[in-house]
Amino acid sequence: MANNFSDATVAIANNSLTDIYTATNKSLVIAGTISNTTTTSMQVTLKKYDSSATTSFSIFTNVPLTAGSSLELPKVILQTSDKIQVQTDDASGNCTVALQMLTDVA
């Protein structure tokens, strides 16, 4: 398989757990940020959904993200159909998530 670079950028529209990226093949999240684009603080949760175990695992939970700041994401390995998911306590779409990935990893 070839290694291809890809990206995903999503504005979180509500305070529900939101799928940011679903792997179509084995993939590696090599960089990413979660940004607070408002003037108030929020709490952020990052999860990896493991499709083979049919459950989500928290990478970090309820991390405070101050106004105008961002949080760097760790590297995450995704198997086919695994997901990166984010949730905030802000229901107004004031959070953006940007991922940079290496896809089709052999």
Beta strands, then each sheet from edge to edge (+ up, - down):
strand 1: 4-12
strand 2: 18-22
strand 3: 27-36
strand 4: 42-50
strand 5: 55-65
strand 6: 70-72
strand 7: 76-78
strand 8: 83-88
strand 9: 95-103
sheet 1: 1+ 9- 3+ 6-
sheet 2: 1+ 9- 3+ 7-
sheet 3: 2+ 8- 4+ 5-
end
